[in-house]
Amino acid sequence: MFRMNPSLIRTWSNEFESMLKPRKNRKGDRFYRPEDVKFLHLIYHLVRVRKFTLEGAREHLKGQKKKMESQFQVIQKLQQLKAFLLELKANL
């Protein structure tokens, strides 16, 4: 999948506070639901791959969240297909 430092996850949780709301226990540990992880992956794609600033990513997600989610799902499926085809080619 993708690797992120816990500090980066906390930073993005604070930056995208209105959109990303992990549950916290009494101790303050954050618990991320599967949809939170998908959203973090989407933020990762915008910031690290497409080189958006945090503010730019926030603005982009505000207006086009549904569209971005569907585009991101297509990108993920294409990457999986590419990996499968490369593996298949290597085995020939």
C-alpha positions as a printed Julia matrix, in Angstrom:
92×3 Matrix{Float64}:
   0.0     0.0     0.0
   1.8     3.15    1.16
   3.99    3.99    4.13
   3.5     7.05    6.28
   5.03    8.19    9.54
   2.62    8.51   12.47
   3.59   12.16   12.8
   2.55   12.81    9.2
  -0.78   11.09    9.8
  -1.36   13.27   12.89
  -0.44   16.4    10.93
  -2.83   15.55    8.12
  -5.53   14.68   10.66
  -5.16   18.18   12.09
  -4.95   19.87    8.68
  -8.02   18.08    7.31
  -9.88   18.11   10.62
 -13.25   18.92    9.09
 -13.03   16.0     6.65
 -10.97   13.43    8.55
 -12.25   12.57   12.01
 -10.56    9.57   13.62
 -12.07    8.31   16.84
 -10.01    8.78   19.99
 -10.04    6.84   23.22
  -9.54    8.32   26.69
  -5.8     7.98   26.34
  -5.87   10.01   23.11
  -4.98    7.18   20.73
  -6.48    7.67   17.3
  -8.5     4.9    15.67
  -8.9     5.18   11.93
 -11.83    3.54   10.17
 -11.4     2.06    6.68
 -12.94    5.18    5.12
 -10.44    7.33    7.05
  -7.59    5.24    5.63
  -8.99    5.67    2.11
  -9.2     9.41    2.7
  -5.59    9.47    3.95
  -4.56    7.61    0.83
  -6.4    10.18   -1.27
  -4.61   13.01    0.55
  -1.32   11.18    0.03
  -2.04   10.95   -3.69
  -2.84   14.65   -3.96
   0.07   15.9    -1.85
   2.86   13.46   -2.66
   2.04   12.25   -6.16
   0.27   15.22   -7.74
   2.32   17.75   -5.69
  -0.59   19.77   -4.28
   0.04   21.97   -1.27
  -1.98   21.1     1.84
  -4.15   24.15    1.29
  -4.58   23.29   -2.37
  -5.5    19.71   -1.54
  -8.02   20.91    1.05
  -9.66   23.27   -1.45
  -9.65   20.62   -4.16
 -11.31   18.09   -1.87
 -13.94   20.55   -0.66
 -15.36   21.08   -4.11
 -14.73   17.74   -5.76
 -14.6    15.07   -3.07
 -16.9    12.55   -4.8
 -15.23   13.05   -8.17
 -11.77   12.67   -6.64
 -12.78    9.49   -4.81
 -14.02    7.88   -8.01
 -10.93    8.96   -9.96
  -8.71    7.68   -7.19
 -10.45    4.29   -7.22
  -9.88    4.05  -10.97
  -6.2     4.91  -10.5
  -5.83    2.25   -7.8
  -7.45   -0.41   -9.98
  -5.23    0.52  -12.91
  -2.14    0.29  -10.71
  -3.23   -3.15   -9.51
  -3.8    -4.24  -13.1
  -0.38   -2.92  -14.1
   1.29   -4.81  -11.25
  -0.55   -7.99  -12.25
   0.47   -7.64  -15.89
   4.1    -6.97  -14.97
   4.1   -10.04  -12.75
   2.53  -12.09  -15.54
   5.15  -10.83  -17.99
   7.96  -11.71  -15.58
   6.63  -15.26  -15.25
   6.62  -15.88  -19.02
